Amino acid sequence: MTELSGKRALVTGASRGIGAAIAIMLADKGADVAITYERSADRAAEVVRAIENKGRKSVAIQADSADPAAVKRSVDEAFQALGGLDILVNNAAIALYDTIANISVGDIDALLSVNVRSPLLASQAAIPHLKEGGRIVTIGSAGAERIVGDTGTVYYMTKSALHSFTRGLARELGSRDITVNLVQPGSTDTDMNPANGEFADFQRSLSPLGRFGKPDDIAAAVAFLASPAARQITGAILTVDGGQTT
């Protein structure tokens, strides 16, 4: 399991949940991994220890993904700490829900800043560091394909923006042999959306498989796209949702 041996990765928003699973799985495959976190320093330290226990190098970088300067700084610090950068995983995101009629300007700005501007700026900062064979993977949402309920429109709008971002950046970086792809999780058992939550049964009813995904299901998709086996895949949207959008 060393297909990423010698690679250096940055996973944003990786102190818990899907981000932590991605960081640890990339380390399982042989990569050194830096992570960012906003507030959960203790949980970020646990992820770093888990990576280091696998014999890989790791560092946790505090960065607010809503702050453009912090986003750029985190990429540069990861590059310095790991001695290079081969893989960027744009995972950091927030979820705020309200109807279009009632959502505040503050919530709109927060969603756009973290879910759209942050992956754009992190990728922009990473581009000078990435060499041939580099990888950019962004985490979106299956909700961009199928709106459920009446309070998630702005959140899902930010996730659908990642379609154009991914396809356009794939075109831009293709001549440098850098691939850019998007992974869209469906209902996944995390602190933010637990499989025993209030609306979990309804979410399970949308899936032919009738179950929530696990963070490792998303991590496995990212690890594949980061690997040499995915060298011919770019500009792709991989939906990992148990068939919810079928």
C-alpha positions, 0 to 999 in steps of 0.5 A: 500500500505504498502507491503514494510513497514520497508524496506530500499532501495538504488536506484542509479542514482535517481535524475530524470527520471526512477530512481526518479520514482522508488525511489518515488514508493518504498516510496509509498509502505512503504520503506525508500529510499536513492538515489545517484546522480552525479551532479543534487543536486537540483533535488536529493533534490526534490526527497528526499523531495517527499519521506519525504512528504510521511512520509518516511526517505530519503537521497541523496548521491553524487556518480559518478558511474564511480568511484569504491570507490564512488560506495562502499561508497554510499552503505555503507552511505545508510546502515548507514543513513537508519539503514540497507539495504534490497533492491538495485536498480542498475539504474544508467547508461549512453548512448553513441552512435557511430559505432564500427568503430568510437567509442572512447576508452574513450566512451567504457571505460565510458560505461563499467564502469557505465553500467557494473562495477558499478552495479557489485560493488554496488551489491558486496558492498550490499551483506554483508548488505542484509539479508534473503528476500533481493532484487537486481533489475538492470535496463537494456534495451530492446535494449539488445534483439533487436538492432535498428540502427547502432550506439548503439552496444556498449551501448546495449552490456553493457546492455546484459552483465546484463543478465549473471550478473543477472542470475549468482548472482541469483544462488550465492545468492539463498541459502540466500533467496536473489532474483536478477532480471533484468528489461529492459525498452523500449522507456520511456518518460524521459529527455534522450528520450522524447516522442516528440523527433526527433526519437520518432515516429519511436520508437512508430512504433516498439511497438504493443501498439504504445506508449512510456512508462512512468517512473512509468511503470518501477517503478511498475515492480521494486516495484513488484520485490521488494515485498513479492509477487515476493519471487519466482522470481529470475534470471528473465528478465522482459522486459517492452517495450510495445512489441517492442521486440516481 
